[in-house]
């Protein structure tokens, strides 16, 4: 898959799910680190974004 397609897919996932995420919003009020850790280790969408990002390397 081309790099531009991968970036587009990541942006679509983030726009569709992450911007409206109440869990992320709540955790960010406590700590940005907690929100980031949740997103990359427990959230199914975050894990998918992480996987797509690894394809860019």
Secondary structure, DSSP 8 states (H G I E B T S, - for coil): --HHHHHHHHHHHHHHHGGG-HHHHHHHHH-HHHHHHHHHHT-HHHHHHHHHHHHT-
